[in-house]
Amino acid sequence: MSSTLVDQLKERLLTFEPLLKILEAVGVDPAGPDAKRLVSDMLDGLDHGIQRIKAKQSRQTANSKWTRADDTILTLAIEWGKMEYGGEREAVRRLVADSPRSFASYKPQPGRRTPKSDPQKQYEEALWRRWMKIKKEQKLWWEEFKAKDPEAYDYAKWVTLRHMSG
């Protein structure tokens, strides 16, 4: 993407009505420098995310069982469960107990059961391990994003916008 296309995209985003309403709702002047900074940060974050997806896809092996869709579903289910049940571990337990939900990527490991574990416990542990891997990847993403330009990165604005919108 040439810089002229990026500049054009920034200008168009600053005239995009839904974005203007969000900026006004959180107290940011859509014509001011803060709005331009937020749009620039949004595009930087988007570009960084795309680069990470490309890198992850190039590293993904044919034996990878979990899909991006399953990761997204698991993330949403656990985040909602945390709000409803008070914690991540309890959210995973409730997710496993909710039998209609299943992840196509999960395949029980034959011959790996111990006398103390049952298939449901194995399923819970598999989801927990996957959740820990997802959280680690998210943390790495934020660290890489912040490392790109620490002076330009204003974490407080992102947190404020995330909490005000949710």
Backbone hydrogen bonds, N-H to C=O, Kabsch-Sander energy under -0.5 kcal/mol:
donor,donor_aa,acceptor,acceptor_aa,energy
6,V,2,S,-1.8
7,D,3,S,-2.7
8,Q,4,T,-2.3
9,L,5,L,-2.4
10,K,6,V,-2.5
11,E,7,D,-2.3
12,R,8,Q,-2.4
13,L,9,L,-2.6
14,L,10,K,-1.9
15,T,12,R,-1.3
16,F,13,L,-1.1
17,E,15,T,-0.6
19,L,16,F,-0.5
20,L,16,F,-2.3
21,K,17,E,-2.2
22,I,18,P,-1.9
23,L,19,L,-2.7
24,E,20,L,-2.4
25,A,21,K,-2.4
26,V,22,I,-1.7
27,G,24,E,-1.3
28,V,23,L,-3.1
29,D,27,G,-0.5
32,G,29,D,-1.7
35,A,29,D,-0.6
36,K,32,G,-1.4
37,R,33,P,-2.3
38,L,34,D,-2.5
39,V,35,A,-2.5
40,S,36,K,-2.3
41,D,37,R,-2.6
42,M,38,L,-2.7
43,L,39,V,-2.4
44,D,40,S,-2.4
45,G,41,D,-2.7
46,L,42,M,-2.4
47,D,43,L,-2.7
48,H,44,D,-2.7
49,G,45,G,-2.5
50,I,46,L,-2.4
51,Q,47,D,-2.4
52,R,48,H,-2.2
53,I,49,G,-2.3
54,K,50,I,-2.5
55,A,51,Q,-2.3
56,K,52,R,-2.8
57,Q,53,I,-2.7
58,S,54,K,-1.9
59,R,55,A,-1.3
60,Q,56,K,-1.3
64,S,61,T,-1.4
71,D,67,T,-2.1
72,T,68,R,-2.4
73,I,69,A,-2.5
74,L,70,D,-2.8
75,T,71,D,-2.5
76,L,72,T,-2.6
77,A,73,I,-2.7
78,I,74,L,-2.5
79,E,75,T,-2.7
80,W,76,L,-2.5
81,G,77,A,-2.3
82,K,78,I,-2.7
83,M,79,E,-1.5
84,E,80,W,-2.1
85,Y,81,G,-3.7
86,G,82,K,-1.7
91,A,87,G,-1.8
92,V,88,E,-2.3
93,R,89,R,-2.2
94,R,90,E,-2.6
95,L,91,A,-2.1
96,V,92,V,-2.3
97,A,93,R,-2.3
98,D,94,R,-1.5
99,S,97,A,-1.7
101,R,98,D,-1.5
104,A,102,S,-0.6
106,Y,103,F,-1.5
112,R,109,Q,-1.5
117,S,114,T,-1.6
122,Q,118,D,-2.4
123,Y,119,P,-2.3
124,E,120,Q,-2.3
125,E,121,K,-2.5
126,A,122,Q,-2.4
127,L,123,Y,-2.4
128,W,124,E,-2.4
129,R,125,E,-2.7
130,R,126,A,-2.2
131,W,127,L,-2.5
132,M,128,W,-2.5
133,K,129,R,-1.9
134,I,130,R,-2.4
135,K,131,W,-2.6
136,K,132,M,-2.0
137,E,133,K,-2.2
138,Q,134,I,-2.4
139,K,135,K,-2.5
140,L,136,K,-2.3
141,W,137,E,-2.2
142,W,138,Q,-2.2
143,E,139,K,-2.3
144,E,140,L,-2.6
145,F,141,W,-2.6
146,K,142,W,-2.7
147,A,143,E,-1.9
148,K,144,E,-0.8
148,K,145,F,-0.8
149,D,145,F,-0.6
149,D,146,K,-0.5
153,Y,149,D,-1.3
154,D,152,A,-0.6
155,Y,153,Y,-0.7
157,K,154,D,-0.7
158,W,154,D,-1.3
159,V,155,Y,-2.6
160,T,156,A,-2.6
161,L,157,K,-2.8
162,R,158,W,-2.6
163,H,159,V,-2.6
164,M,160,T,-2.4
165,S,161,L,-1.9
166,G,162,R,-1.0
